[in-house]
Amino acid sequence: MDNGHRPGLLDPRQVAYEFLTRQLGIPGSKVQEMKEIKETQEGKILQVSLSDGKMLQLYLVQPVRKEPTGIWQVKKYRFLE
């Protein structure tokens, strides 16, 4: 998984955009704002505002190495009411 072929996985925002597009079918053009709202021992929480008024939170973790060279992945997500 972490063999240097996808350097974008080192950037949590890039990972979030890829997840939105590939897993949820939300194109990047619908993202109005993406901001980090919390950093925890386990990872980061990003809040995403979409152009249709919906909001969601993505919980990202570094499953292998918790350092600048560790890749990120979305562990879970939720839409906000």
Sequence and secondary structure as in RCSB ss.txt:
>XXXX:A:sequence
MDNGHRPGLLDPRQVAYEFLTRQLGIPGSKVQEMKEIKETQEGKILQVSLSDGKMLQLYLVQPVRKEPTGIWQVK
KYRFLE
>XXXX:A:secstr
  SSS GGGG HHHHHHHHHHHTT   GGGEEEEEEEEE SSEEEEEEEETTS EEEEEEE SS  STTS  EEE
EEEEE 
